[in-house]
Amino acid sequence: MSELTCTRCGRDQPRLDQPPMAGPWGLRVQAEVCPDCWKAWQAEQTLVMNHYGLKPFVPADRVRIYEHMARFLKLSAGHQESE
Ligand SMILES: [Zn+2]
């Protein structure tokens, strides 16, 4: 099983079994974030969407949600928005 050093918690952990979402963000999360931290984001995501009134089916809102996700999970810099 391939492991990663999680960008958020710094621990060596197994990867998620599959990308948690379609597209490049899913691949980055799978490559950089451990399952525990992904679970933490899923809880946080609900709070973020409620707080900012973001709707994941609105493309512009989805970009904002991914920005919050990248900050929360401390994903490596240098990404570009592709949607
Ligand atoms: Zn982690």
PDB file of the backbone (N, CA, C, O) and the ligand in Angstrom, with CONECT records:
HET     ZN  A 101       1
ATOM      1  N   MET A   1       0.846  -1.197   0.000  1.00  0.00           N
ATOM      2  CA  MET A   1       0.000   0.000   0.000  1.00  0.00           C
ATOM      3  C   MET A   1       0.886   1.252   0.000  1.00  0.00           C
ATOM      4  O   MET A   1       1.823   1.352   0.791  1.00  0.00           O
ATOM      5  N   SER A   2       0.594   2.175  -0.862  1.00  0.00           N
ATOM      6  CA  SER A   2       1.432   3.362  -0.939  1.00  0.00           C
ATOM      7  C   SER A   2       1.058   4.334   0.182  1.00  0.00           C
ATOM      8  O   SER A   2      -0.109   4.473   0.547  1.00  0.00           O
ATOM      9  N   GLU A   3       2.079   4.997   0.713  1.00  0.00           N
ATOM     10  CA  GLU A   3       1.864   5.926   1.805  1.00  0.00           C
ATOM     11  C   GLU A   3       2.227   7.328   1.372  1.00  0.00           C
ATOM     12  O   GLU A   3       2.871   7.536   0.343  1.00  0.00           O
ATOM     13  N   LEU A   4       1.803   8.285   2.175  1.00  0.00           N
ATOM     14  CA  LEU A   4       2.154   9.676   1.921  1.00  0.00           C
ATOM     15  C   LEU A   4       2.482  10.309   3.261  1.00  0.00           C
ATOM     16  O   LEU A   4       2.118   9.779   4.311  1.00  0.00           O
ATOM     17  N   THR A   5       3.169  11.445   3.225  1.00  0.00           N
ATOM     18  CA  THR A   5       3.316  12.284   4.403  1.00  0.00           C
ATOM     19  C   THR A   5       2.297  13.396   4.261  1.00  0.00           C
ATOM     20  O   THR A   5       2.414  14.259   3.390  1.00  0.00           O
ATOM     21  N   CYS A   6       1.308  13.367   5.116  1.00  0.00           N
ATOM     22  CA  CYS A   6       0.165  14.265   4.976  1.00  0.00           C
ATOM     23  C   CYS A   6       0.597  15.727   5.095  1.00  0.00           C
ATOM     24  O   CYS A   6       1.352  16.084   6.000  1.00  0.00           O
ATOM     25  N   THR A   7       0.116  16.567   4.180  1.00  0.00           N
ATOM     26  CA  THR A   7       0.500  17.978   4.215  1.00  0.00           C
ATOM     27  C   THR A   7      -0.128  18.693   5.402  1.00  0.00           C
ATOM     28  O   THR A   7       0.391  19.722   5.836  1.00  0.00           O
ATOM     29  N   ARG A   8      -1.224  18.182   5.936  1.00  0.00           N
ATOM     30  CA  ARG A   8      -1.903  18.890   7.025  1.00  0.00           C
ATOM     31  C   ARG A   8      -1.373  18.477   8.394  1.00  0.00           C
ATOM     32  O   ARG A   8      -1.047  19.331   9.218  1.00  0.00           O
ATOM     33  N   CYS A   9      -1.286  17.170   8.641  1.00  0.00           N
ATOM     34  CA  CYS A   9      -0.905  16.724   9.984  1.00  0.00           C
ATOM     35  C   CYS A   9       0.541  16.236  10.036  1.00  0.00           C
ATOM     36  O   CYS A   9       1.078  16.025  11.123  1.00  0.00           O
ATOM     37  N   GLY A  10       1.184  16.051   8.871  1.00  0.00           N
ATOM     38  CA  GLY A  10       2.591  15.690   8.853  1.00  0.00           C
ATOM     39  C   GLY A  10       2.884  14.237   9.177  1.00  0.00           C
ATOM     40  O   GLY A  10       4.047  13.836   9.238  1.00  0.00           O
ATOM     41  N   ARG A  11       1.847  13.449   9.386  1.00  0.00           N
ATOM     42  CA  ARG A  11       2.069  12.038   9.698  1.00  0.00           C
ATOM     43  C   ARG A  11       2.176  11.206   8.420  1.00  0.00           C
ATOM     44  O   ARG A  11       1.622  11.572   7.383  1.00  0.00           O
ATOM     45  N   ASP A  12       2.891  10.085   8.504  1.00  0.00           N
ATOM     46  CA  ASP A  12       2.915   9.122   7.401  1.00  0.00           C
ATOM     47  C   ASP A  12       1.661   8.263   7.498  1.00  0.00           C
ATOM     48  O   ASP A  12       1.413   7.608   8.510  1.00  0.00           O
ATOM     49  N   GLN A  13       0.891   8.281   6.447  1.00  0.00           N
ATOM     50  CA  GLN A  13      -0.412   7.631   6.470  1.00  0.00           C
ATOM     51  C   GLN A  13      -0.651   6.953   5.138  1.00  0.00           C
ATOM     52  O   GLN A  13      -0.044   7.319   4.132  1.00  0.00           O
ATOM     53  N   PRO A  14      -1.546   5.951   5.128  1.00  0.00           N
ATOM     54  CA  PRO A  14      -1.965   5.406   3.834  1.00  0.00           C
ATOM     55  C   PRO A  14      -2.773   6.445   3.061  1.00  0.00           C
ATOM     56  O   PRO A  14      -3.375   7.343   3.650  1.00  0.00           O
ATOM     57  N   ARG A  15      -2.777   6.311   1.745  1.00  0.00           N
ATOM     58  CA  ARG A  15      -3.589   7.207   0.921  1.00  0.00           C
ATOM     59  C   ARG A  15      -5.055   6.837   1.007  1.00  0.00           C
ATOM     60  O   ARG A  15      -5.413   5.740   1.436  1.00  0.00           O
ATOM     61  N   LEU A  16      -5.893   7.763   0.594  1.00  0.00           N
ATOM     62  CA  LEU A  16      -7.293   7.422   0.333  1.00  0.00           C
ATOM     63  C   LEU A  16      -7.330   6.361  -0.762  1.00  0.00           C
ATOM     64  O   LEU A  16      -6.487   6.358  -1.659  1.00  0.00           O
ATOM     65  N   ASP A  17      -8.298   5.469  -0.689  1.00  0.00           N
ATOM     66  CA  ASP A  17      -8.398   4.391  -1.674  1.00  0.00           C
ATOM     67  C   ASP A  17      -8.606   4.937  -3.079  1.00  0.00           C
ATOM     68  O   ASP A  17      -8.108   4.372  -4.053  1.00  0.00           O
ATOM     69  N   GLN A  18      -9.340   6.034  -3.178  1.00  0.00           N
ATOM     70  CA  GLN A  18      -9.555   6.645  -4.488  1.00  0.00           C
ATOM     71  C   GLN A  18      -9.708   8.147  -4.319  1.00  0.00           C
ATOM     72  O   GLN A  18      -9.997   8.625  -3.222  1.00  0.00           O
ATOM     73  N   PRO A  19      -9.513   8.903  -5.418  1.00  0.00           N
ATOM     74  CA  PRO A  19      -9.665  10.357  -5.299  1.00  0.00           C
ATOM     75  C   PRO A  19     -11.053  10.687  -4.758  1.00  0.00           C
ATOM     76  O   PRO A  19     -12.045  10.112  -5.207  1.00  0.00           O
ATOM     77  N   PRO A  20     -11.131  11.605  -3.802  1.00  0.00           N
ATOM     78  CA  PRO A  20     -12.417  11.896  -3.163  1.00  0.00           C
ATOM     79  C   PRO A  20     -13.346  12.730  -4.028  1.00  0.00           C
ATOM     80  O   PRO A  20     -14.509  12.922  -3.676  1.00  0.00           O
ATOM     81  N   MET A  21     -12.857  13.224  -5.145  1.00  0.00           N
ATOM     82  CA  MET A  21     -13.710  13.988  -6.059  1.00  0.00           C
ATOM     83  C   MET A  21     -13.112  13.884  -7.454  1.00  0.00           C
ATOM     84  O   MET A  21     -11.951  13.507  -7.616  1.00  0.00           O
ATOM     85  N   ALA A  22     -13.907  14.217  -8.452  1.00  0.00           N
ATOM     86  CA  ALA A  22     -13.423  14.144  -9.826  1.00  0.00           C
ATOM     87  C   ALA A  22     -12.439  15.275 -10.107  1.00  0.00           C
ATOM     88  O   ALA A  22     -12.474  16.310  -9.442  1.00  0.00           O
ATOM     89  N   GLY A  23     -11.572  15.081 -11.079  1.00  0.00           N
ATOM     90  CA  GLY A  23     -10.716  16.169 -11.555  1.00  0.00           C
ATOM     91  C   GLY A  23      -9.422  16.293 -10.777  1.00  0.00           C
ATOM     92  O   GLY A  23      -9.124  15.470  -9.912  1.00  0.00           O
ATOM     93  N   PRO A  24      -8.642  17.344 -11.095  1.00  0.00           N
ATOM     94  CA  PRO A  24      -7.297  17.498 -10.541  1.00  0.00           C
ATOM     95  C   PRO A  24      -7.289  17.678  -9.030  1.00  0.00           C
ATOM     96  O   PRO A  24      -6.345  17.247  -8.369  1.00  0.00           O
ATOM     97  N   TRP A  25      -8.316  18.304  -8.468  1.00  0.00           N
ATOM     98  CA  TRP A  25      -8.348  18.470  -7.009  1.00  0.00           C
ATOM     99  C   TRP A  25      -8.387  17.123  -6.311  1.00  0.00           C
ATOM    100  O   TRP A  25      -7.710  16.918  -5.303  1.00  0.00           O
ATOM    101  N   GLY A  26      -9.169  16.218  -6.838  1.00  0.00           N
ATOM    102  CA  GLY A  26      -9.270  14.900  -6.222  1.00  0.00           C
ATOM    103  C   GLY A  26      -7.930  14.183  -6.212  1.00  0.00           C
ATOM    104  O   GLY A  26      -7.566  13.530  -5.234  1.00  0.00           O
ATOM    105  N   LEU A  27      -7.197  14.315  -7.321  1.00  0.00           N
ATOM    106  CA  LEU A  27      -5.883  13.671  -7.401  1.00  0.00           C
ATOM    107  C   LEU A  27      -4.905  14.308  -6.422  1.00  0.00           C
ATOM    108  O   LEU A  27      -4.092  13.614  -5.811  1.00  0.00           O
ATOM    109  N   ARG A  28      -4.984  15.624  -6.273  1.00  0.00           N
ATOM    110  CA  ARG A  28      -4.075  16.299  -5.330  1.00  0.00           C
ATOM    111  C   ARG A  28      -4.375  15.892  -3.904  1.00  0.00           C
ATOM    112  O   ARG A  28      -3.469  15.609  -3.120  1.00  0.00           O
ATOM    113  N   VAL A  29      -5.661  15.865  -3.573  1.00  0.00           N
ATOM    114  CA  VAL A  29      -6.022  15.466  -2.210  1.00  0.00           C
ATOM    115  C   VAL A  29      -5.548  14.044  -1.945  1.00  0.00           C
ATOM    116  O   VAL A  29      -4.980  13.760  -0.891  1.00  0.00           O
ATOM    117  N   GLN A  30      -5.779  13.159  -2.898  1.00  0.00           N
ATOM    118  CA  GLN A  30      -5.358  11.768  -2.698  1.00  0.00           C
ATOM    119  C   GLN A  30      -3.845  11.677  -2.548  1.00  0.00           C
ATOM    120  O   GLN A  30      -3.347  10.848  -1.786  1.00  0.00           O
ATOM    121  N   ALA A  31      -3.105  12.524  -3.270  1.00  0.00           N
ATOM    122  CA  ALA A  31      -1.647  12.452  -3.251  1.00  0.00           C
ATOM    123  C   ALA A  31      -1.038  13.099  -2.005  1.00  0.00           C
ATOM    124  O   ALA A  31       0.095  12.785  -1.639  1.00  0.00           O
ATOM    125  N   GLU A  32      -1.786  14.006  -1.345  1.00  0.00           N
ATOM    126  CA  GLU A  32      -1.160  14.831  -0.305  1.00  0.00           C
ATOM    127  C   GLU A  32      -1.788  14.724   1.078  1.00  0.00           C
ATOM    128  O   GLU A  32      -1.166  15.109   2.068  1.00  0.00           O
ATOM    129  N   VAL A  33      -3.018  14.204   1.160  1.00  0.00           N
ATOM    130  CA  VAL A  33      -3.776  14.317   2.413  1.00  0.00           C
ATOM    131  C   VAL A  33      -4.176  12.939   2.913  1.00  0.00           C
ATOM    132  O   VAL A  33      -4.569  12.074   2.131  1.00  0.00           O
ATOM    133  N   CYS A  34      -4.074  12.740   4.226  1.00  0.00           N
ATOM    134  CA  CYS A  34      -4.430  11.439   4.804  1.00  0.00           C
ATOM    135  C   CYS A  34      -5.944  11.344   5.007  1.00  0.00           C
ATOM    136  O   CYS A  34      -6.642  12.358   5.028  1.00  0.00           O
ATOM    137  N   PRO A  35      -6.438  10.117   5.154  1.00  0.00           N
ATOM    138  CA  PRO A  35      -7.893   9.939   5.320  1.00  0.00           C
ATOM    139  C   PRO A  35      -8.464  10.675   6.531  1.00  0.00           C
ATOM    140  O   PRO A  35      -9.586  11.177   6.465  1.00  0.00           O
ATOM    141  N   ASP A  36      -7.716  10.750   7.639  1.00  0.00           N
ATOM    142  CA  ASP A  36      -8.230  11.449   8.820  1.00  0.00           C
ATOM    143  C   ASP A  36      -8.454  12.925   8.531  1.00  0.00           C
ATOM    144  O   ASP A  36      -9.477  13.497   8.907  1.00  0.00           O
ATOM    145  N   CYS A  37      -7.480  13.536   7.855  1.00  0.00           N
ATOM    146  CA  CYS A  37      -7.609  14.962   7.568  1.00  0.00           C
ATOM    147  C   CYS A  37      -8.694  15.203   6.528  1.00  0.00           C
ATOM    148  O   CYS A  37      -9.370  16.231   6.562  1.00  0.00           O
ATOM    149  N   TRP A  38      -8.862  14.277   5.617  1.00  0.00           N
ATOM    150  CA  TRP A  38      -9.972  14.409   4.654  1.00  0.00           C
ATOM    151  C   TRP A  38     -11.308  14.392   5.380  1.00  0.00           C
ATOM    152  O   TRP A  38     -12.212  15.162   5.054  1.00  0.00           O
ATOM    153  N   LYS A  39     -11.429  13.505   6.370  1.00  0.00           N
ATOM    154  CA  LYS A  39     -12.667  13.473   7.164  1.00  0.00           C
ATOM    155  C   LYS A  39     -12.869  14.788   7.895  1.00  0.00           C
ATOM    156  O   LYS A  39     -13.988  15.295   7.982  1.00  0.00           O
ATOM    157  N   ALA A  40     -11.774  15.341   8.422  1.00  0.00           N
ATOM    158  CA  ALA A  40     -11.873  16.619   9.138  1.00  0.00           C
ATOM    159  C   ALA A  40     -12.379  17.709   8.195  1.00  0.00           C
ATOM    160  O   ALA A  40     -13.196  18.544   8.583  1.00  0.00           O
ATOM    161  N   TRP A  41     -11.886  17.695   6.947  1.00  0.00           N
ATOM    162  CA  TRP A  41     -12.362  18.696   5.989  1.00  0.00           C
ATOM    163  C   TRP A  41     -13.841  18.506   5.659  1.00  0.00           C
ATOM    164  O   TRP A  41     -14.575  19.483   5.509  1.00  0.00           O
ATOM    165  N   GLN A  42     -14.274  17.267   5.547  1.00  0.00           N
ATOM    166  CA  GLN A  42     -15.684  17.047   5.216  1.00  0.00           C
ATOM    167  C   GLN A  42     -16.600  17.671   6.265  1.00  0.00           C
ATOM    168  O   GLN A  42     -17.658  18.206   5.932  1.00  0.00           O
ATOM    169  N   ALA A  43     -16.192  17.602   7.529  1.00  0.00           N
ATOM    170  CA  ALA A  43     -16.979  18.254   8.578  1.00  0.00           C
ATOM    171  C   ALA A  43     -16.864  19.769   8.453  1.00  0.00           C
ATOM    172  O   ALA A  43     -17.861  20.486   8.545  1.00  0.00           O
ATOM    173  N   GLU A  44     -15.640  20.250   8.242  1.00  0.00           N
ATOM    174  CA  GLU A  44     -15.393  21.686   8.133  1.00  0.00           C
ATOM    175  C   GLU A  44     -16.130  22.276   6.924  1.00  0.00           C
ATOM    176  O   GLU A  44     -16.643  23.394   6.977  1.00  0.00           O
ATOM    177  N   GLN A  45     -16.171  21.502   5.840  1.00  0.00           N
ATOM    178  CA  GLN A  45     -16.778  21.976   4.602  1.00  0.00           C
ATOM    179  C   GLN A  45     -18.236  22.398   4.808  1.00  0.00           C
ATOM    180  O   GLN A  45     -18.699  23.389   4.244  1.00  0.00           O
ATOM    181  N   THR A  46     -18.937  21.626   5.622  1.00  0.00           N
ATOM    182  CA  THR A  46     -20.334  21.959   5.899  1.00  0.00           C
ATOM    183  C   THR A  46     -20.419  23.314   6.591  1.00  0.00           C
ATOM    184  O   THR A  46     -21.277  24.133   6.261  1.00  0.00           O
ATOM    185  N   LEU A  47     -19.533  23.546   7.546  1.00  0.00           N
ATOM    186  CA  LEU A  47     -19.524  24.828   8.256  1.00  0.00           C
ATOM    187  C   LEU A  47     -19.194  25.964   7.299  1.00  0.00           C
ATOM    188  O   LEU A  47     -19.823  27.021   7.336  1.00  0.00           O
ATOM    189  N   VAL A  48     -18.188  25.736   6.431  1.00  0.00           N
ATOM    190  CA  VAL A  48     -17.775  26.774   5.478  1.00  0.00           C
ATOM    191  C   VAL A  48     -18.922  27.118   4.533  1.00  0.00           C
ATOM    192  O   VAL A  48     -19.196  28.292   4.286  1.00  0.00           O
ATOM    193  N   MET A  49     -19.588  26.098   4.007  1.00  0.00           N
ATOM    194  CA  MET A  49     -20.675  26.347   3.056  1.00  0.00           C
ATOM    195  C   MET A  49     -21.820  27.095   3.736  1.00  0.00           C
ATOM    196  O   MET A  49     -22.414  27.998   3.146  1.00  0.00           O
ATOM    197  N   ASN A  50     -22.130  26.719   4.979  1.00  0.00           N
ATOM    198  CA  ASN A  50     -23.193  27.425   5.699  1.00  0.00           C
ATOM    199  C   ASN A  50     -22.785  28.857   6.001  1.00  0.00           C
ATOM    200  O   ASN A  50     -23.580  29.784   5.848  1.00  0.00           O
ATOM    201  N   HIS A  51     -21.534  29.030   6.433  1.00  0.00           N
ATOM    202  CA  HIS A  51     -21.059  30.347   6.847  1.00  0.00           C
ATOM    203  C   HIS A  51     -21.063  31.329   5.675  1.00  0.00           C
ATOM    204  O   HIS A  51     -21.490  32.474   5.822  1.00  0.00           O
ATOM    205  N   TYR A  52     -20.588  30.878   4.513  1.00  0.00           N
ATOM    206  CA  TYR A  52     -20.464  31.782   3.372  1.00  0.00           C
ATOM    207  C   TYR A  52     -21.633  31.657   2.396  1.00  0.00           C
ATOM    208  O   TYR A  52     -21.689  32.379   1.400  1.00  0.00           O
ATOM    209  N   GLY A  53     -22.553  30.755   2.671  1.00  0.00           N
ATOM    210  CA  GLY A  53     -23.686  30.560   1.772  1.00  0.00           C
ATOM    211  C   GLY A  53     -23.274  30.022   0.415  1.00  0.00           C
ATOM    212  O   GLY A  53     -23.836  30.403  -0.612  1.00  0.00           O
ATOM    213  N   LEU A  54     -22.283  29.128   0.413  1.00  0.00           N
ATOM    214  CA  LEU A  54     -21.760  28.578  -0.841  1.00  0.00           C
ATOM    215  C   LEU A  54     -22.517  27.309  -1.227  1.00  0.00           C
ATOM    216  O   LEU A  54     -22.874  26.490  -0.380  1.00  0.00           O
ATOM    217  N   LYS A  55     -22.752  27.172  -2.536  1.00  0.00           N
ATOM    218  CA  LYS A  55     -23.468  25.994  -3.031  1.00  0.00           C
ATOM    219  C   LYS A  55     -22.565  25.240  -3.996  1.00  0.00           C
ATOM    220  O   LYS A  55     -22.127  25.792  -5.005  1.00  0.00           O
ATOM    221  N   PRO A  56     -22.285  23.974  -3.685  1.00  0.00           N
ATOM    222  CA  PRO A  56     -21.304  23.223  -4.482  1.00  0.00           C
ATOM    223  C   PRO A  56     -21.719  23.020  -5.940  1.00  0.00           C
ATOM    224  O   PRO A  56     -20.874  22.721  -6.783  1.00  0.00           O
ATOM    225  N   PHE A  57     -23.005  23.179  -6.247  1.00  0.00           N
ATOM    226  CA  PHE A  57     -23.420  23.009  -7.649  1.00  0.00           C
ATOM    227  C   PHE A  57     -23.277  24.290  -8.453  1.00  0.00           C
ATOM    228  O   PHE A  57     -23.504  24.288  -9.663  1.00  0.00           O
ATOM    229  N   VAL A  58     -22.900  25.392  -7.795  1.00  0.00           N
ATOM    230  CA  VAL A  58     -22.621  26.645  -8.509  1.00  0.00           C
ATOM    231  C   VAL A  58     -21.117  26.699  -8.780  1.00  0.00           C
ATOM    232  O   VAL A  58     -20.327  26.696  -7.836  1.00  0.00           O
ATOM    233  N   PRO A  59     -20.701  26.747 -10.061  1.00  0.00           N
ATOM    234  CA  PRO A  59     -19.263  26.663 -10.365  1.00  0.00           C
ATOM    235  C   PRO A  59     -18.412  27.696  -9.621  1.00  0.00           C
ATOM    236  O   PRO A  59     -17.347  27.353  -9.109  1.00  0.00           O
ATOM    237  N   ALA A  60     -18.857  28.941  -9.554  1.00  0.00           N
ATOM    238  CA  ALA A  60     -18.065  29.969  -8.868  1.00  0.00           C
ATOM    239  C   ALA A  60     -17.944  29.662  -7.381  1.00  0.00           C
ATOM    240  O   ALA A  60     -16.901  29.900  -6.773  1.00  0.00           O
ATOM    241  N   ASP A  61     -19.015  29.134  -6.803  1.00  0.00           N
ATOM    242  CA  ASP A  61     -18.965  28.766  -5.387  1.00  0.00           C
ATOM    243  C   ASP A  61     -18.035  27.586  -5.172  1.00  0.00           C
ATOM    244  O   ASP A  61     -17.334  27.506  -4.163  1.00  0.00           O
ATOM    245  N   ARG A  62     -18.037  26.670  -6.133  1.00  0.00           N
ATOM    246  CA  ARG A  62     -17.184  25.492  -5.989  1.00  0.00           C
ATOM    247  C   ARG A  62     -15.709  25.902  -5.951  1.00  0.00           C
ATOM    248  O   ARG A  62     -14.918  25.333  -5.199  1.00  0.00           O
ATOM    249  N   VAL A  63     -15.347  26.899  -6.772  1.00  0.00           N
ATOM    250  CA  VAL A  63     -13.971  27.392  -6.745  1.00  0.00           C
ATOM    251  C   VAL A  63     -13.637  27.936  -5.353  1.00  0.00           C
ATOM    252  O   VAL A  63     -12.551  27.685  -4.830  1.00  0.00           O
ATOM    253  N   ARG A  64     -14.575  28.680  -4.755  1.00  0.00           N
ATOM    254  CA  ARG A  64     -14.342  29.217  -3.410  1.00  0.00           C
ATOM    255  C   ARG A  64     -14.185  28.081  -2.398  1.00  0.00           C
ATOM    256  O   ARG A  64     -13.310  28.117  -1.533  1.00  0.00           O
ATOM    257  N   ILE A  65     -15.044  27.080  -2.526  1.00  0.00           N
ATOM    258  CA  ILE A  65     -14.963  25.948  -1.592  1.00  0.00           C
ATOM    259  C   ILE A  65     -13.596  25.263  -1.724  1.00  0.00           C
ATOM    260  O   ILE A  65     -12.980  24.897  -0.724  1.00  0.00           O
ATOM    261  N   TYR A  66     -13.130  25.096  -2.968  1.00  0.00           N
ATOM    262  CA  TYR A  66     -11.825  24.450  -3.159  1.00  0.00           C
ATOM    263  C   TYR A  66     -10.694  25.306  -2.596  1.00  0.00           C
ATOM    264  O   TYR A  66      -9.697  24.779  -2.102  1.00  0.00           O
ATOM    265  N   GLU A  67     -10.851  26.634  -2.674  1.00  0.00           N
ATOM    266  CA  GLU A  67      -9.835  27.503  -2.064  1.00  0.00           C
ATOM    267  C   GLU A  67      -9.780  27.292  -0.549  1.00  0.00           C
ATOM    268  O   GLU A  67      -8.703  27.197   0.041  1.00  0.00           O
ATOM    269  N   HIS A  68     -10.958  27.220   0.062  1.00  0.00           N
ATOM    270  CA  HIS A  68     -10.991  26.942   1.506  1.00  0.00           C
ATOM    271  C   HIS A  68     -10.381  25.578   1.796  1.00  0.00           C
ATOM    272  O   HIS A  68      -9.627  25.412   2.755  1.00  0.00           O
ATOM    273  N   MET A  69     -10.712  24.615   0.962  1.00  0.00           N
ATOM    274  CA  MET A  69     -10.198  23.267   1.155  1.00  0.00           C
ATOM    275  C   MET A  69      -8.669  23.257   1.065  1.00  0.00           C
ATOM    276  O   MET A  69      -7.998  22.629   1.883  1.00  0.00           O
ATOM    277  N   ALA A  70      -8.125  23.957   0.062  1.00  0.00           N
ATOM    278  CA  ALA A  70      -6.674  23.976  -0.123  1.00  0.00           C
ATOM    279  C   ALA A  70      -5.992  24.588   1.104  1.00  0.00           C
ATOM    280  O   ALA A  70      -4.943  24.115   1.542  1.00  0.00           O
ATOM    281  N   ARG A  71      -6.603  25.651   1.654  1.00  0.00           N
ATOM    282  CA  ARG A  71      -6.029  26.267   2.859  1.00  0.00           C
ATOM    283  C   ARG A  71      -6.138  25.332   4.044  1.00  0.00           C
ATOM    284  O   ARG A  71      -5.180  25.142   4.794  1.00  0.00           O
ATOM    285  N   PHE A  72      -7.325  24.745   4.207  1.00  0.00           N
ATOM    286  CA  PHE A  72      -7.566  23.879   5.362  1.00  0.00           C
ATOM    287  C   PHE A  72      -6.631  22.679   5.353  1.00  0.00           C
ATOM    288  O   PHE A  72      -6.094  22.285   6.388  1.00  0.00           O
ATOM    289  N   LEU A  73      -6.444  22.107   4.172  1.00  0.00           N
ATOM    290  CA  LEU A  73      -5.632  20.893   4.058  1.00  0.00           C
ATOM    291  C   LEU A  73      -4.157  21.209   3.810  1.00  0.00           C
ATOM    292  O   LEU A  73      -3.337  20.296   3.721  1.00  0.00           O
ATOM    293  N   LYS A  74      -3.816  22.492   3.697  1.00  0.00           N
ATOM    294  CA  LYS A  74      -2.433  22.929   3.440  1.00  0.00           C
ATOM    295  C   LYS A  74      -1.869  22.247   2.189  1.00  0.00           C
ATOM    296  O   LYS A  74      -0.731  21.777   2.184  1.00  0.00           O
ATOM    297  N   LEU A  75      -2.678  22.203   1.142  1.00  0.00           N
ATOM    298  CA  LEU A  75      -2.195  21.617  -0.108  1.00  0.00           C
ATOM    299  C   LEU A  75      -1.026  22.446  -0.634  1.00  0.00           C
ATOM    300  O   LEU A  75      -0.950  23.652  -0.400  1.00  0.00           O
ATOM    301  N   SER A  76      -0.126  21.788  -1.340  1.00  0.00           N
ATOM    302  CA  SER A  76       1.075  22.482  -1.812  1.00  0.00           C
ATOM    303  C   SER A  76       0.693  23.602  -2.767  1.00  0.00           C
ATOM    304  O   SER A  76      -0.315  23.517  -3.468  1.00  0.00           O
ATOM    305  N   ALA A  77       1.500  24.644  -2.789  1.00  0.00           N
ATOM    306  CA  ALA A  77       1.216  25.824  -3.605  1.00  0.00           C
ATOM    307  C   ALA A  77       1.449  25.514  -5.083  1.00  0.00           C
ATOM    308  O   ALA A  77       2.000  24.472  -5.438  1.00  0.00           O
ATOM    309  N   GLY A  78       1.025  26.426  -5.915  1.00  0.00           N
ATOM    310  CA  GLY A  78       1.333  26.305  -7.334  1.00  0.00           C
ATOM    311  C   GLY A  78       0.236  25.646  -8.143  1.00  0.00           C
ATOM    312  O   GLY A  78       0.470  25.228  -9.277  1.00  0.00           O
ATOM    313  N   HIS A  79      -0.955  25.545  -7.581  1.00  0.00           N
ATOM    314  CA  HIS A  79      -2.051  24.966  -8.342  1.00  0.00           C
ATOM    315  C   HIS A  79      -2.674  26.031  -9.243  1.00  0.00           C
ATOM    316  O   HIS A  79      -2.516  27.229  -9.006  1.00  0.00           O
ATOM    317  N   GLN A  80      -3.363  25.592 -10.249  1.00  0.00           N
ATOM    318  CA  GLN A  80      -4.192  26.532 -10.991  1.00  0.00           C
ATOM    319  C   GLN A  80      -5.624  26.020 -11.018  1.00  0.00           C
ATOM    320  O   GLN A  80      -5.885  24.817 -11.005  1.00  0.00           O
ATOM    321  N   GLU A  81      -6.530  26.971 -11.055  1.00  0.00           N
ATOM    322  CA  GLU A  81      -7.940  26.583 -11.163  1.00  0.00           C
ATOM    323  C   GLU A  81      -8.179  26.059 -12.565  1.00  0.00           C
ATOM    324  O   GLU A  81      -7.799  26.704 -13.542  1.00  0.00           O
ATOM    325  N   SER A  82      -8.790  24.925 -12.674  1.00  0.00           N
ATOM    326  CA  SER A  82      -8.983  24.358 -13.992  1.00  0.00           C
ATOM    327  C   SER A  82     -10.463  24.264 -14.365  1.00  0.00           C
ATOM    328  O   SER A  82     -10.812  23.770 -15.437  1.00  0.00           O
ATOM    329  N   GLU A  83     -11.316  24.740 -13.477  1.00  0.00           N
ATOM    330  CA  GLU A  83     -12.735  24.679 -13.822  1.00  0.00           C
ATOM    331  C   GLU A  83     -13.278  26.070 -14.015  1.00  0.00           C
ATOM    332  O   GLU A  83     -14.462  26.234 -14.312  1.00  0.00           O
TER     333      GLU A  83
HETATM  334 ZN    ZN A 101      -3.365  14.203   7.895  1.00  0.00          ZN2+
END
